[in-house]
Amino acid sequence: MPGTTDTSSTNAQPPTVYHGRSVFGQAPTFDLDTFSNRDFLVKDFVETLSDSAVPPNRKSGPANQANTFDPKPLIRTFENALNRMVDISGDLEHRENELSAAVRRAESQHGKTMQSARSKLEQDIVQFENLETSLSGNDQNSVSRTAKIGQKLEELDRQKTLAEETRFLIQCWLEVSERGEMFMLEDKRRQGGGEAMVRCANIARQLMRISQRLDSRSWPQVNGASVQINGVNGDHDQGRKKQQQHNTRELIEKFSETLEKDLLKSFDDFYRRENFDGMYECAKVLYDFNTGASVIGAFVNQHQFFIDRSQLITEEVGGEAESWERLADPDAEPPGVEPSLQALIEEVKIVAQEESGIIKRAFPYAEQVMTKFLQRVFQQSIQQRLEMVLEKSNTVSSLAFLRSLQAARSTISTLIDDLKIHGLIEAPEPASPQITTMLDQQLDDLFVPYFAGSAYIEKEKRNLEELYSSLLFKFTIFHSRRRKVPTTLMKSLAKSGSEMLASARDAYVERLDSSDLAPAQKKMLLRIAGLKDAENAGAQTEIEVNTEDGVLSTINAKRMLKWLAEAVGRGLELNGGNETARDVSALLHILITNMAEIYLETALDAANDLALSQENTTKSEPDLSYAPTLKPAITIMHLLSTFIHTVLLPLAASNMSIRKEMTRSTTQMLENLENKVNNILQHSIDVILNWTSRLLANQKKTDFRPRDDASATPTAYMELLQTPTCQSVYTFLCRLHPLFLASITPGTNLTAFLTELGLGFRSLLFSHFQKFNVNAAGGIMVTKDLTKYIEVLRSWELGEEFEAGLEALMEIGHLFVVGPEALKERVRGYREKGMWEAGVLRGFVARREDAGSVGVQSVLSML
């Protein structure tokens, strides 16, 4: 029920009851406030009415308790209460009508007020539009007027701000100079907030400049006199000397230091709580204070990564001994980067990627901070560990150092590529050009000490020379001893070859005895050389060598090329650039010196010496054991030529002068080797033909002109398959073919050699059969011998042009066995075919036993 609330009462007010003379109680009185009370309860109200209806004289006493219930008082009371409630309801309705009327009047008044306000607003809008139109009109005057108004307003605002700042600055200066206090700045600093801190920093800098101008006593003396700046002389200072007794410079610097320390402490607290917004605000203030150098240094220096790494930097480089041995073994695949360096690089990758997100959120100049952080990582952690790893590898061997350098460069380069792709503060986009340039520069700076000048290529050259000298040590010992054998032919050997072998051997021995050679490297070089200890290397006579140590080996040649190829690939990866052509030229020189001159030429010279020594042998069959040297020599020459033209020469294309010089050296080297091989083959042909001629000289005159005085002799003679001389030549030549077949690779070279040998042998046979008189029975034996000789020649890989020579050999026997008439027809056919020259054919016919007969003379007359 609407109405007012009586806040002064806590319980429902009971109806007021009036007692008169009547026996029955009077009806209670109540009003609208009774029902408006928050604590009003119908039950309590009814009970109150009921209690008021019972007379007081009936409420107590045992006699009254026995009386019967009388409803009349209750009826009268409730009737009165109901009538009163009807009256109250009427009053309430009346009041409600009055309130409704008042509301309607208020709404009407509100509508009128709103209409008036709307009209006024429309008028204001129209006036504002008119003002805006007048200010932003299209005419030049309007534009100029508007611009001038704006400029004046801005100028006034600047002047006001400047005046306030100047006033505050003057107050601060007076405070610090006269009282030696900085309470005003301290109060502003304690206010906190980024703007207040920035303003404090700016004012501190301005106060420092004022102090330098006005308080020269607080600044250092120059030549015993006070510093005078911008015309402010000492007289002015003397006038203020009695008033000013404070060192303004120290006070301002002290305040600046306090301000900076507070900011750094706040930054550190925010960092520990991972409050990036607070870090950002502090970093922004410190940047305005001193370009952020202090906060960047604090962030980088106190980073947990550097704290942990500073404790580990003294750890020695470990690793398994087997890994270091593999690293120093030129025939083994390198194990990769050293484990501790690999772990550091992986950690750097993770830390850099994680910290980039923090830096991006905590610094308004994130790129500058990221640059400093990465520079510290590379220049301290990575560089120190890299130096330790390379120092350790250098104590193992030169090759271990070079391989470690290559592995480290490759791994760090991969790290930088990963960081560029990740983007760091630009993630997920690639890194910015500034970060990319800085990372590339850090990579170059890490390895500059190892590539300065010719340091790197000299290291590669020394490593290859040590490996080649070790591999060829026994080879050079064997051939140096061979050249010391006292023979008459040795006196004609080239002195330069002996000096080269001696120089290579002495250099190797001197290197082994040097103190700067690491024990592990010395052990590896001795293993490659096939020696047990270094002491034997110094005493040449104590080193055991055998024939196998002096022969060429394609396996060793491939090892030499493999080592050089590794050096070339490593050089391209580590030191590729303008010096590539020069470096490749230096490596080519080492290859030619060791593989061509010391290895191939020495072996070929030995074979050539032996071939020369066998040319004039007469007592025993010539020693052709040098022949197997030819096949590996030719194979190695082919490998060497292919390697140079495929790998080395293309790398020198950037420098035409160096490429021409390399091409000239290569061509000269190959021509020299080919000439030596050709000389050996030519000497071999001479040795074989000389010994064949020696065997043919044993032919008896009676072999082709048997006596027929004994009846049994002709029959026994005719049963012979060939003469003893033919058999000896046949046996000798049959042994040569498999020897040279194994010494020269089947193909053009073998065919040319056997064809040349076959032509020489045919010439010997032509000359040989022109020395003996042949009768009819001897002609048959000549045919048998020639058949045997042709059998040998047909088993050789001869050229097609030699087929006519074989046919001519077959016809020699027919010249001795046919009759004069048939001989005439054959000679005529030979001349038509051009098979024989007239002089050669006449020599055979003239050796017939019946050469004096008329028929044979007629044939000779034809010739």
Salt bridges, closest charged atoms under 4 A:
ASP70 OD2 - ARG58 NH1 3.54
GLU98 OE2 - HIS94 NE2 2.68
GLU155 OE1 - ARG158 NH2 2.51
GLU175 OE2 - ARG179 NH2 3.65
GLU181 OE1 - ARG179 NE 3.59
GLU186 OE1 - ARG189 NH2 2.50
GLU186 OE1 - ARG190 NH2 3.92
ASP187 OD1 - ARG190 NH1 3.53
GLU253 OE2 - ARG249 NE 3.01
ASP262 OD2 - ARG189 NH1 2.17
ASP268 OD2 - ARG272 NE 2.82
ASP269 OD2 - LYS265 NZ 3.31
ASP329 OD1 - ARG527 NH2 2.96
ASP331 OD2 - ARG559 NH2 2.65
GLU347 OE1 - ARG309 NH2 2.38
GLU355 OE2 - HIS303 NE2 3.01
ASP418 OD2 - LYS349 NZ 3.31
ASP440 OD1 - LYS420 NZ 2.47
GLU458 OE2 - LYS461 NZ 3.54
GLU460 OE2 - ARG570 NE 2.66
GLU466 OE2 - ARG511 NE 2.45
GLU499 OE2 - LYS495 NZ 3.96
ASP506 OD1 - ARG505 NH2 3.69
ASP516 OD2 - ARG511 NH1 3.29
GLU566 OE2 - ARG403 NE 2.71
GLU566 OE2 - ARG570 NH1 2.92
GLU579 OE1 - ARG582 NE 3.32
ASP605 OD2 - ARG483 NH2 3.53
ASP605 OD1 - LYS676 NZ 2.78
ASP609 OD2 - ARG482 NH1 3.28
GLU615 OE2 - HIS683 ND1 2.79
GLU621 OE1 - ARG735 NH2 2.13
GLU661 OE2 - ARG664 NH2 2.49
GLU791 OE1 - LYS788 NZ 3.71
GLU797 OE1 - HIS737 NE2 2.86
GLU803 OE2 - ARG794 NH1 3.42
GLU811 OE1 - HIS814 ND1 3.15
GLU811 OE1 - ARG826 NH1 2.97
GLU825 OE2 - ARG828 NH1 3.06
GLU849 OE2 - ARG705 NE 3.47
ASP850 OD1 - ARG848 NE 3.01
